[in-house]
Amino acid sequence: MTIDANRFELSPIVAGLWRITEWKLGVQERVRWIEQALALGITTFDHADIYGDYRAEGLFGEALQASPDLRRRMQLVTKCGIRLRSAQKPYRINYYDTGAAYVSAQVEQSLRNLHTEQLDLVLVHRPDYLMDAAALAETFTQLTRKGKVAHWGVSNHSTSQFALLNQHHPLVTNQVELSPLQMHALDDGTLDQAQQLGLRPMIWSPLAGGQLFTGEDEPATRVRAEMSAIAARYGISLTTLAFAWVLRHPSRPYPITGTGRIDGLRDAVAALNVQLDVEDWYAIWTASKGHSVP
């Protein structure tokens, strides 16, 4: 099953809120941060119910409550399906749950946390080995009919897992990891499937969790040296180059930031104006792999 890709669109760069609890911003500082992101053209904000020990959504929601006009200017993305142990959730173990009761409850909780009447996109955070695709699709349908969720997608799903669920309910994206230091999505069919279906993937950790800047292993050292030379030729930062490398893929991905620094957001947005040469793209690939293409 496919859908019209024109029905769904995010901002070219997505702001990730995974670390918002670490930013130590007051409510008005969070409002200002959102306003600055919007001014840069970043209108999509990526959350998950478990981020920040279940507190991240609420911090963002406090800002939206303080400045309600912001909500109409953005798209809210969140995820559910992981039962993560914490002081608030004393599960015996961490586990996945895509049952109707849990997904519905988490969607309702995210709506309350974010002080909104509808979520623009909800993703199943991780593949649930016990997922009943038909039953989960029915949950999606019911929540959509109620106006709770506009669109559905998945995160970290294989091509077969995506296809199974997409067969029962149209999905709009698969959020996967991709960076010059983590390139599995180039070879495992994920990005091929996105092109095949005309659906744009979301990309998490395009900076490899900071390893592009601080990694001391051999691949990180090689990639940093190669990228530093390329960035100098283009007159851009290493961050901008990393985002440009991801954006160069023909699946037209939506890369997600992870920074609370506005300068970091600016560096990411600057990549939209970089047309990375094919040879330079492959030079980064080669540095990461440690060998040339076959």
C-alpha positions as CSV (number, residue, x, y, z in Angstrom):
1,M,0.0,0.0,0.0
2,T,1.3,3.4,-0.9
3,I,0.1,6.9,-0.2
4,D,0.4,10.3,-2.0
5,A,3.7,11.7,-0.5
6,N,2.4,15.2,-1.2
7,R,-0.1,14.8,1.6
8,F,2.6,14.8,4.2
9,E,5.5,17.1,4.6
10,L,7.9,18.1,7.4
11,S,10.4,20.9,7.6
12,P,13.6,20.0,5.7
13,I,15.5,20.0,9.0
14,V,13.7,18.5,12.1
15,A,14.5,19.6,15.6
16,G,15.0,16.6,18.0
17,L,14.0,17.0,21.6
18,W,15.7,13.9,23.0
19,R,18.0,16.0,25.2
20,I,15.7,18.8,26.2
21,T,15.8,17.8,29.9
22,E,19.6,18.4,29.8
23,W,19.3,21.9,28.4
24,K,18.1,23.3,31.8
25,L,16.0,26.0,30.1
26,G,13.2,27.8,31.9
27,V,9.7,28.0,30.3
28,Q,10.3,31.4,28.7
29,E,13.7,30.2,27.5
30,R,12.1,27.2,25.9
31,V,9.5,29.5,24.2
32,R,12.4,31.6,22.9
33,W,14.2,28.5,21.6
34,I,11.2,27.4,19.7
35,E,10.7,30.8,18.2
36,Q,14.3,30.9,17.1
37,A,14.0,27.4,15.5
38,L,10.8,28.5,13.7
39,A,12.6,31.6,12.4
40,L,15.2,29.3,10.9
41,G,12.5,27.4,9.0
42,I,12.5,24.5,11.4
43,T,8.8,23.8,12.0
44,T,8.9,20.1,12.9
45,F,9.8,19.0,16.4
46,D,10.6,15.3,17.1
47,H,9.7,13.8,20.5
48,A,9.1,10.4,22.1
49,D,7.1,9.5,25.2
50,I,10.1,8.0,26.9
51,Y,12.6,10.9,26.2
52,G,14.1,12.5,29.3
53,D,12.7,9.8,31.6
54,Y,9.2,10.5,30.3
55,R,9.7,14.3,31.0
56,A,10.7,15.7,27.7
57,E,7.3,16.1,26.1
58,G,6.0,17.9,29.2
59,L,8.8,20.4,29.1
60,F,8.0,21.3,25.5
61,G,4.3,21.3,26.3
62,E,4.8,23.8,29.0
63,A,6.3,26.2,26.4
64,L,3.3,25.6,24.1
65,Q,1.0,26.3,27.0
66,A,2.8,29.5,27.8
67,S,2.6,30.6,24.2
68,P,-0.3,28.8,22.5
69,D,0.1,30.6,19.2
70,L,3.2,28.6,18.5
71,R,1.3,25.3,18.0
72,R,-0.3,26.3,14.7
73,R,3.1,27.1,13.3
74,M,4.6,23.6,13.8
75,Q,4.3,19.9,13.3
76,L,4.6,17.7,16.3
77,V,6.1,14.2,16.0
78,T,6.2,11.7,18.8
79,K,6.8,8.0,19.3
80,C,5.4,5.2,21.5
81,G,5.7,1.5,22.0
82,I,8.6,1.2,24.4
83,R,7.9,0.4,28.1
84,L,11.0,1.9,29.7
85,R,11.7,1.1,33.3
86,S,12.0,4.2,35.5
87,A,11.1,5.4,39.0
88,Q,7.7,6.4,37.5
89,K,7.3,3.2,35.6
90,P,8.6,0.3,37.7
91,Y,8.4,-2.4,35.1
92,R,10.4,-5.5,35.8
93,I,12.2,-5.2,32.5
94,N,12.3,-2.9,29.5
95,Y,10.0,-4.2,26.7
96,Y,7.9,-3.3,23.7
97,D,4.2,-3.0,23.6
98,T,2.1,-2.2,20.5
99,G,-1.2,-3.4,22.0
100,A,-4.2,-1.3,21.5
101,A,-4.6,-0.3,25.1
102,Y,-1.0,0.8,25.5
103,V,-0.7,2.7,22.2
104,S,-4.0,4.5,22.8
105,A,-3.0,5.4,26.4
106,Q,0.4,6.8,25.3
107,V,-1.2,8.8,22.5
108,E,-3.6,10.3,25.1
109,Q,-0.6,11.0,27.4
110,S,1.4,12.7,24.7
111,L,-1.6,14.9,23.8
112,R,-1.8,16.0,27.4
113,N,2.0,16.5,27.7
114,L,2.2,18.6,24.6
115,H,-1.1,20.5,25.3
116,T,-2.4,19.8,21.8
117,E,-5.6,18.3,20.4
118,Q,-3.9,16.4,17.6
119,L,-0.5,14.9,17.0
120,D,0.8,15.4,13.4
121,L,2.7,12.2,13.3
122,V,3.1,9.2,15.7
123,L,5.8,6.6,15.2
124,V,6.0,3.1,16.6
125,H,9.4,3.6,18.2
126,R,10.9,0.1,17.8
127,P,9.9,-3.1,16.1
128,D,7.7,-5.2,18.5
129,Y,8.2,-8.9,18.0
130,L,4.7,-9.5,19.2
131,M,3.1,-6.9,17.0
132,D,-0.2,-7.9,15.5
133,A,-0.1,-5.8,12.4
134,A,-3.9,-6.0,11.7
135,A,-4.8,-5.1,15.2
136,L,-2.3,-2.3,15.4
137,A,-3.6,-0.9,12.1
138,E,-7.1,-0.9,13.6
139,T,-5.7,1.1,16.6
140,F,-4.2,3.6,14.1
141,T,-7.6,3.9,12.3
142,Q,-9.6,4.4,15.5
143,L,-7.2,7.1,16.8
144,T,-7.2,8.8,13.4
145,R,-11.0,8.8,13.2
146,K,-11.1,10.4,16.6
147,G,-8.9,13.2,15.4
148,K,-6.1,12.3,17.8
149,V,-3.4,11.5,15.2
150,A,-3.0,12.8,11.6
151,H,-0.4,10.4,10.3
152,W,1.4,7.3,11.4
153,G,4.9,5.9,10.8
154,V,7.6,3.8,12.3
155,S,11.1,4.1,13.6
156,N,14.0,1.6,13.3
157,H,11.9,-0.9,11.4
158,S,13.3,-3.3,8.8
159,T,12.0,-3.3,5.3
160,S,9.9,-6.4,5.9
161,Q,8.5,-5.0,9.2
162,F,7.6,-1.7,7.5
163,A,6.0,-3.6,4.6
164,L,3.9,-5.7,6.9
165,L,2.4,-2.8,8.8
166,N,2.1,-0.6,5.7
167,Q,0.0,-3.3,4.1
168,H,-2.6,-2.8,6.8
169,H,-2.4,0.9,7.3
170,P,-0.5,3.6,5.2
171,L,2.7,4.8,6.8
172,V,4.4,8.0,5.9
173,T,8.0,7.5,7.1
174,N,10.5,5.2,8.7
175,Q,12.9,7.0,11.1
176,V,16.3,5.4,10.9
177,E,19.9,6.1,11.8
178,L,22.3,7.4,9.2
179,S,25.6,9.2,9.4
180,P,29.0,9.1,7.9
181,L,29.9,6.7,10.7
182,Q,26.7,4.6,10.6
183,M,25.7,3.6,7.1
184,H,23.7,0.4,7.4
185,A,20.6,2.1,6.0
186,L,22.4,2.5,2.7
187,D,22.8,-1.3,2.3
188,D,19.9,-2.9,4.2
189,G,17.2,-1.8,1.8
190,T,15.6,0.9,4.0
191,L,16.3,3.9,1.8
192,D,15.6,1.8,-1.3
193,Q,12.2,1.0,0.0
194,A,11.6,4.7,0.8
195,Q,12.3,5.6,-2.8
196,Q,10.2,2.7,-4.1
197,L,7.2,3.9,-2.1
198,G,7.8,7.6,-2.5
199,L,8.1,8.2,1.3
200,R,10.8,10.4,2.8
201,P,12.7,8.8,5.7
202,M,13.5,10.6,8.9
203,I,17.2,10.4,9.9
204,W,18.3,10.3,13.5
205,S,21.8,10.9,14.8
206,P,23.3,12.4,11.6
207,L,26.3,13.5,13.7
208,A,26.8,9.9,15.0
209,G,26.0,11.0,18.5
210,G,28.9,13.4,18.4
211,Q,31.4,10.8,17.5
212,L,32.2,12.7,14.3
213,F,33.8,15.3,16.5
214,T,35.1,13.3,19.5
215,G,35.5,9.7,18.3
216,E,39.0,8.4,18.7
217,D,38.6,5.0,16.9
218,E,40.2,4.6,13.5
219,P,37.0,5.1,11.4
220,A,36.1,8.3,13.3
221,T,39.6,9.6,12.9
222,R,39.7,8.9,9.1
223,V,36.2,10.4,8.5
224,R,37.0,13.5,10.6
225,A,40.2,14.2,8.7
226,E,38.5,13.7,5.3
227,M,35.4,15.7,6.2
228,S,37.5,18.5,7.7
229,A,39.4,18.9,4.4
230,I,36.1,18.9,2.4
231,A,34.4,21.3,4.7
232,A,37.3,23.7,4.4
233,R,37.0,23.6,0.6
234,Y,33.3,24.4,0.8
235,G,33.8,27.0,3.5
236,I,31.3,25.3,5.9
237,S,31.4,23.6,9.3
238,L,31.8,19.9,9.9
239,T,28.2,19.9,11.2
240,T,26.9,21.4,8.0
241,L,28.9,19.0,5.9
242,A,27.5,16.0,7.9
243,F,23.9,17.2,7.3
244,A,24.7,17.9,3.6
245,W,26.0,14.3,3.3
246,V,22.7,12.9,4.6
247,L,20.6,15.3,2.5
248,R,22.5,14.3,-0.7
249,H,20.7,10.9,-0.7
250,P,17.9,10.8,-3.4
251,S,15.3,9.4,-0.8
252,R,15.1,13.1,0.3
253,P,15.6,12.4,4.0
254,Y,14.5,14.6,6.9
255,P,17.6,14.8,9.2
256,I,16.9,15.4,12.9
257,T,19.1,17.6,15.0
258,G,19.9,16.9,18.6
259,T,21.2,20.2,19.9
260,G,19.8,22.9,22.1
261,R,22.3,25.4,20.6
262,I,20.8,27.8,18.1
263,D,24.1,28.0,16.4
264,G,23.9,24.2,16.0
265,L,20.5,24.6,14.4
266,R,21.9,27.2,12.0
267,D,24.7,24.9,11.0
268,A,22.2,22.2,10.2
269,V,19.9,24.5,8.2
270,A,23.0,25.8,6.3
271,A,23.3,22.3,4.7
272,L,20.2,23.0,2.7
273,N,22.3,25.4,0.6
274,V,25.1,22.9,0.0
275,Q,25.1,20.8,-3.1
276,L,27.6,18.1,-2.2
277,D,29.7,16.8,-5.2
278,V,29.3,13.1,-5.8
279,E,33.0,12.5,-5.5
280,D,33.1,14.3,-2.2
281,W,30.1,12.2,-1.0
282,Y,31.9,9.0,-1.9
283,A,35.2,10.3,-0.4
284,I,33.4,10.4,3.0
285,W,31.9,6.9,2.4
286,T,35.4,5.6,1.6
287,A,36.9,7.2,4.7
288,S,34.2,5.5,6.8
289,K,34.6,2.1,5.2
290,G,38.3,2.2,5.1
291,H,38.3,1.1,1.4
292,S,37.2,2.3,-2.0
293,V,34.0,1.1,-3.7
294,P,34.3,-2.4,-5.1
